Amino acid sequence: MARKVNLNSDMGEGFGAYDIGNDTALLDIINSANVACGFHAGDPNVMDRVCKQAKAKGVSIGAHPGFNDLWGFGRRAIPMPAGDVERMVIYQIGALQGMAAANGTSVTHVKIHGALSNMAAVDLDLAMAIARGIKAVDPTLIFLVPIASELLTAARKAGLPHAAEVFADRTYADDGNLTPRSKPNAMVHDPAEAVARVLRMVEDQEVVSTSGKRIPCRVDSICVHGDGPTAVEVATAVRDGLRSGGVSTVPLPDIDLS
């Protein structure tokens, strides 16, 4: 079994007076925070707060760009020219870099959010536009990408450092992509089930689809979504389960990506 993995969560996904998820509690559990950059969620005050808290807790900070879709939380597909997507990603990374710098810290990775990620997972042209945007800003940024996706292919083609991500609280289709949220079996809410799935993924370096298909993959990072009602409970169980299995959880820059 691998001795080190990264545990990450999407956060900073409130806006104004509205909070989504328990960022403060999750930052005591996870190692890397994917911070919304103001398009699908987040605003300057939220971004500032998460950067401050993450720095204080030794949690690495990543940009979490998505579609400009507050109403749909970035989970609605929006067809866009590749150039627009590239610039949209650059814009959002830059916003978080500025806020991180103002707090004496830095952005170390990028993870794409929601519908934009789902679309790019199966569309190499879109995935390459995203990779170009990241590389244009900082070619040393770690691209956190879903296993078995065109985003992984794009990271390799662009020569970006990249980490392969699996999900503790999502199920998989036979092609290695996530089961659509519209399906009743898309989410895993039971902490014990999440722990069992994660330990198998890390030990066997594979995911198992809902039909039982085994999909070999490298596992560098594990995501627990921060916006669900059981997020803190699941994240705690996964962290504790990994440690009990002899696996340490570390910030993404401490993972050997060679």
ROMI-76243 format. One record per residue (C-alpha): residue in one letter; x, y, z. Coordinates in steps of 0.2 Angstrom, whole numbers, plus 5000, padded with zeros to 4 digits. Each point is the difference from the previous one (the first is absolute). Example, Ala and Ser with C-alpha at 12.3 -4.5 7.8 and 13.67 -1.06 7.14 Angstrom:
2
a506249785039;s500650174997;
# end
This chain:
258
m500050005000;a500650184996;r500750085015;k499550184996;v498450074992;n499350174999;l498250045007;n499250154992;s498350095000;d499150134990;m499650155011;g499850195001;e498449964991;g498950135009;f499650174993;g499650165010;a498949955015;y499849824994;d501149865006;i500149834992;g500949875009;n501050005016;d501750074994;t500750035018;a499749825005;l500649924984;l501650105001;d500449915016;i499949834990;i500650024982;n501750054993;s499550104985;a498650124997;n499350044982;v499450175002;a498550074989;c500650154991;g498450114998;f499249924985;h499049855005;a500150065019;g501250105011;d500350185001;p501550115006;n499549995019;v499849814999;m501649974990;d500950115013;r499349905015;v500449834993;c501850064995;k500350065018;q499349845008;a500949884988;k501750095003;a499849995019;k499649814999;g501449964988;v498749954986;s500650034982;i498950114989;g499449974983;a498950094987;h498349934996;p499450084984;g498349974993;f498750074989;n499350175004;d498449935006;l499550055018;w498249944998;g500549834994;f501549985012;g501149974984;r499149834997;r499150054984;a500949974984;i500450164990;p500749984983;m501450124997;p501450034988;a501749935005;g500850175001;d498750065012;v500249855011;e501950035000;r499850185005;m498749965013;v501249885009;i501450134999;y498950135008;q499449905014;i501749935004;g500750185000;a498650055012;l500549875013;q501850034998;g499850185004;m499049965016;a501349875005;a501450124998;a499150135010;n500049875014;g501849954999;t499749834991;s499849934983;v499049904988;t500849834997;h498749904989;v498450024990;k498549894999;i498650034988;h498250015007;g498349924996;a499350004982;l501650074993;s501049855007;n498749884994;m500050074983;a501950014998;a500249825007;v499349944984;d500550144988;l501950014997;d499950174991;l499150075015;a501249925012;m501550074990;a499350175001;i500049995019;a501749935000;r500650144989;g499250135012;i500949925015;k501749994991;a499950184995;v499850065018;d501249895008;p500749834992;t500549945018;l498249995006;i499449835003;f498549954990;l498949895011;v499149894987;p498749865000;i500649834996;a499649934983;s499650174993;e500550114986;l500650125013;l501349885005;t500549984981;a500150194999;a501150025015;r501249884993;k500050084982;a500250175008;g501549945011;l499150065016;p500449925016;h498449905004;a499249905014;a498749864997;e498450035010;v498749875006;f498450045010;a499549935017;d498250054998;r499649974982;t499849844989;y500749964983;a499349954983;d500949874990;d501050134990;g500850065016;n499150165001;l498850055014;t498249945000;p499050154996;r499250085015;s498349984992;k500149815004;p499449945017;n501649905003;a501250154996;m500550045018;v500749915015;h499350075016;d500549865012;p501750035008;a500449815002;e499649974982;a501150154995;v501449935011;a499949834992;r500050074983;v501550115003;l501149875008;r499649884985;m500550144988;v501650045008;e500549825003;d499549944983;q500450164990;e498349984991;v498250055001;v498549884999;s498550064990;t498249985005;s499949854988;g501649925008;k501250044986;r501850035007;i500950154993;p501850015004;c500650175005;r501350105010;v499450075016;d500950165006;s498550105007;i498349965008;c498650134999;v498650025013;h498750124994;g499850145013;d498250054995;g499049845006;p499249985017;t501149865004;a501750084994;v500850025017;e499549835006;v500649914984;a501650104999;t500449965018;a499749814997;v501050004985;r501550095008;d499949885015;g499849854989;l501550044990;r501150035015;s499449845008;g500549914984;g501850075001;v499750144987;s500550185004;t499050154993;v501150144994;p499850174990;l500049984982;p501850074997;d500749865012;i499349864988;d501449924989;l499350034982;s501549934991;
# end
